[in-house]
Every structure is written in C-alpha cells, then in structure tokens.
Amino acid sequence: MPAGLLAVAALLLNAIVYGLLWWPFRELQAQGLHPLWATALVYLIGLAGLLLLYPRAWPALLRHPLLYLLVLAAGLTNVGFNWSVTVGDVVRAVLLFYLMPAWVVLLAWPLLGERPTAASLLRLVLALAGVLLVLQTPGALWPVPENLADWLALMGGFCFALTNVLLRKLHDTPEEARMLAMFLGGAVMSLSVAGLGLQFGLVSGISLSGTAWLPLALALSLALLVGNMGLQYGAARLSAGTTSIIMLSEVVVASLSSVWLGAGQLSAQTLAGGALILLASILAVLPAGPIDGARQASSKV
C-alpha cells in the first residue's frame, strides 16, 4: 500500500476507535470507575506495554524537550474528550471537540510557520459560527458553554489540534518516543486532573466491586494503543489540514453510534451547527487558489 494511503488508513482507524470510545467509558463509569480514573488506568496499561516493546523510547523522549509539550497536549486531549462524552450529550460534545480544525489555523502559524490565508480565515469564521449554533440553547441570551461537558469538549479540541500540529512538527523524532509521550500524557494528566477534581468534589472516588470491569479496561487499553499508533503515524506524514479532515469521520461514527444507543440527540439546530463545522473542515483540503497557494508555499519552513 502506498505510504500516503497507509497514513490515511491509520488516521481512519484512530477516528473509528475514538468515535466509539464514549461507550466503554460510560460502561466503566456505570461499574464505579470515573472516566478520568479509567483513562489513567488504560493508559498506564498501554504505557507498560509500550515500554516493553520499545525500551529505548524513554531515552529518546528525554532527548527531545519539545516532546514534553506533546505529553501535556495529548494528556489534556484525553481528559477533555473522555470526560465530556461520558457526562454530556455525545453528539454535542463531539461537535464542540471538532472545532479542532479552526484551532489548527491559529496554531499552525507559530508552530509550523503556515501563515493564515484568506481561505483559512473564512474556514475559521464558518467553524466558529457552527459552534455558536451548537452552543445556543432555547431561552439562553448568549451562545456560551452551559455545563462542564461543553467546556471539557472545547478544551479537548484545542489540545487535540495542538497535538496534531506538534506531531507534524516532530515528525523527525523517533515514532516510539512520540507514542510514549502521548501515553505518558494520557496517564499523568488524567491522574493529576482526577486528583484535583477529587479535592473539589468534581470527580468521584473509585468504587469498584469485583473484577468484571477488568476485561473491558484491557480491551480499551489495547484499542487506544492501536488508535494512537495510527494517529502518530498518519499525522506525522500528512499536512495538519489533511489530518483534520480525515479525523472528521470520528464525528460520523460517534454521532450515529450515540444516537442509535440513546446517548446523543440530533436537533435541527445541532445539525446546522455541525454542518458549518464540517464544511469548514472540508474546505481545508480543497485545492488552494493561486493567491492562497502562493502564500502557503512562501510561508512554510
């Protein structure tokens, strides 16, 4: 398979994994394991397996300080996404999370040297208009995040955009080091936020009975390992904009599966806002016009 198609397939695999991720996290929460504790557990399991497979990954991580930022970004991505889809409406959370392509426009300039063009700014406006529609609720004066799930989804989407841009910037670093950074971030940041949330009453303690949850946790850890391998492989080989549009398949998977299983709702307003967000992302991979194309070529480093 050509390298480009393999990178696309890897990103699609990641999108499917994350599109279905809400279900096992809700199941684990029903068994007494808050999504943050569950996230920390599955990433610690994956981290142990990763270090067994790639014992040289740790020294490689220490040699590249910018990977520490990837630890933070990837970790907070998982905190925001996993928590929001567990406690909120899945469709709404996923759409807010996928403001990510708009964040890429802002982050790719300082980190990749890709200056915003007229077309990219138009996409940013479309995406923001879509988010305002999703956030606007009947009776509310302003379209603002109305609950914890909304804020978590927005934060997670920003961090996911930062993760994708960093993976592109760090494409010359060893793949095992990038993967280690992502799993380390998932474990460390989940534990840290869970500890803080416990102190403020936002996160419940662990109240498990028996070991019925363990097979699901192990399967989830394996799925995340495979999915993150796909993300770091594909995002390191494709442009940030192309990565963003491919990852939008996660929105379809998450929306359809959650509506089917009763964990999400598709109102006309949400569909309209989601359509604008998706349109902004689709425009990101259309051929650039002569002006934008020249600007993009001259701005890359």
N, C-alpha and C positions, 0 to 999 in steps of 0.2 A: 504494500500500500504506500503511495506517495506520502512524503513527510507532511505535506500540508493537510491532506485528508486525514492522516493519523492524528494530527493535532486537533482538527475539528471533531473527530470521533471522541477523543479524550475529553474535550470540553462538554460534549453532549452527554457523555457518561456522568460527568460531575453534575450536570444540570439535572439529570434524572434522579441521582442519589439525593441531591438537596431538595428537589421538588417533592420527594416522598418523605423527607426527613421529619416532617411535623408529626406523622403518625406514630413512629416508635417513641418519640419523646413524650407524646401525650399518654401512650401506654405505660411508659416508665413512671410518669407522674402519678397516674392512677394507682400504681403499686407502691407509692410512697417515696419516689425519687424525683426531687425538683429538677427541672431541665438543666440548671447550672451544675448541680452535683452529677447529673447524668453525663453532661458534656465533659466535665473533668474526668470522670471515670473512663469513658470510652476513649478519650484522647490519651490518658495515661496508659491504657492497654495498648493502643496503637503506638505510642512513643516507645514503650518497652520492645515491641516487635520490630520497630524501625531501627532501634539501636542494635538489636541482634543481627538484623540483615545488613546494616551499614555501620559497622563500629567506627569507621573513620569520619562519620558525619559530624560528630561533636567537635573535633579539632578544626574541621572546615568551617563550621559555624563561627567559632571563636576568631577565625582569621578574617572574617568579613563583618565589620561592625554594623554596616547598613542592614544586615540580616536581623539585627535586634529590633529595628523598626518593623520588619516583617512579622516578628514574634508578636509585637503589640497589635498591629493591624489585623493579622489573621485571628488572633485570640479574641479581639473585640468584635470581629465579624461574627464569630460563632456565638458569643454572648448575646449579641443583639438579635440575630436571626433565630437561634434555637429557643430563646426565651419568648420572643414575640409570637412565634407561630404556635407556641404551646398555650399561652394565656389569652391570645386575642383571636379575632377572625382571621383565618389563614389567608383568604384572598386579599383582604385589606393589607395585612402585614407584608405579604409578598410584593404587592404593587408598590408600597412605600419603600421597601427594601430595594426595589429595582429602579429607584431614582438614580441608582448607581451610574448609568451612562452619563447623566448630567454631571455628577461629581467628577467623572473621568475628564471631562472637558476642562475643569478647573485644576485638576491635579497633574494632568499630563504636561502642562506648561512648565511649572517649576521643576518637575522631576524628570521629564523626558525631553524638554525643550520644544514641545509641539505647541506653538502659539495658537490661541483660539482664532478661528476664521469666522467670517460672516455666517457660513453654513452651520458651524458648530455652535455659535451663539443662538441661532434660530432653534436648533435642537434643544438647547438648554431652556429656552423660553417655553417650548412645547412641553417638555418634561415637567417643568415647574407648574404650568397650567394644569396638566394632568393630576399632579399631586394635590393642587388646591381643590380640584373637583372631588378627589377621593377623600380628602380631609373634611370637606364641607358636610355638616350634618344638619338635618332639619331643626330649626329653632336656634341654631348657633349663629352668633353675629359674625364671627370670623372663622375661616377655614384653618384651624390650628390643631395640632395633635391633642386628642382628647383623653388619652389614657396612656398607661405605661407601655402597652404594646406598640402604640404608634411611635413613641419616642425611641423605643428599642429598635424598631424596624428601620427608622431613618438613620440612627447611629450605625446600625449594622451595614446598611447600604453604603454609607460613606466609607466605612472601614473596608468593605469589600472592594470598592473602587480603588482605594489606596493599595490594597493587597495586589490587585491585578496590575496596577501601574508599577509597583515595586518588583513584581515577578518579571515584568518586561525589562525593567532597568537592570535587574540582577541576573539576566539570562546567561551571563558568562560564569556565574558561580556554580559550584557542583550541585546537581539536582538533589542529591541526598541531603545537602546542607539546607537547601530551601525547604524541603519537605520536613526536615527536623524542626526548622524554625516555625513552620505552620502548626505542627503537632505540639510543640512546646508551648506555643502561644495559646492553643486551644485548652491545654491543661492548666497552665499557670494563670491565665486571665480569668478562666471560669472559677477556679478555686479562690482567687483574690476577690472577684466581684461577689461570689457566693458568701464569702466570709463577711464582707462589708454589708451585704444585704441581710444577713442573719442578724447582725447587730442592730439594724434599723427596722427589723420586722418585715422586710420585703421578701425574704427568702425563708422558707420553712426548713427545719432540720430534717435529717434522714430518718424515715420511719418505715423501714422495710420489715416484712415478715416472711421468712422462708427464703428460698433461692430461685423462685420461679422467674424472677426478673433477669437472672444472670445470662441465660442463652440469648435473650433479646439484646442485652448490653454487648455481648461478644459479637453478635452478628452486626450490630450497629457500628461497632468499632472497626470491623473489617470493611464494611461499606464505606465508612469515612476515609479509611486508609486508601482504598481504591479510588474513591472520588477525588481526594486531594492529590493523588498521584496524577490523575487526569488533568486537574486544574493547573498544577505547576508545570506539567509537560506542555499543555496546549497554550497557556498564557505566556510562556517564555518564548514561544515560536511564532505567535501571531500578534498583530497590532492590538493595541488596547481597545480600539473601536470594534474590531472584528470579534475580539473576545467578548465584548459586551453584548453584541447582537446574538451570538451563539448561545450565550448563557440565558437569554430571554426564554428559551424553551423551558426553563425551570418554572417560569410563570404559568405556562400552559399546564405542565404536569401538576404543579401544586394546586392551581385553581380547580381543575377538573376533578382531581382526586379528593380535595377537601369538600367541594360541593356535593360530590357523589356520596361521601361518607358523613355529611351533615356538619362539617366543621367550618364551613365558609358560606357566604352569600354573595350572589351576583345581582346587585341592583343596577338599574339603568344608569344611574349617576356614576357608580363604580366602574361600569363597563366603559362609559365615556371617558372618564379619567384614565383608566387603564389603556384605552385606545391611543390617547395622546402620548402617554409614556412609551408605549410600544412603537408608535410612529416615530418619535424622536430617536429611538434606538435603531430602527430600521434605516432611517436616513443617515445614520452614522457610517454605514458601509456602502452607500451608493457612490458611484464614481464622482469624484470632485470635479467641479467646473474648472476652467482654465485659471481663473484668479486664485481660487482656493487651493487648487493643486500646486500652483507655483509657490504660494505662501507656505504650504505644508512642506514642500521639498526644501525650501530655503531655511526652515526653522528647525529641522531635525538635526540632532547632534550625533 
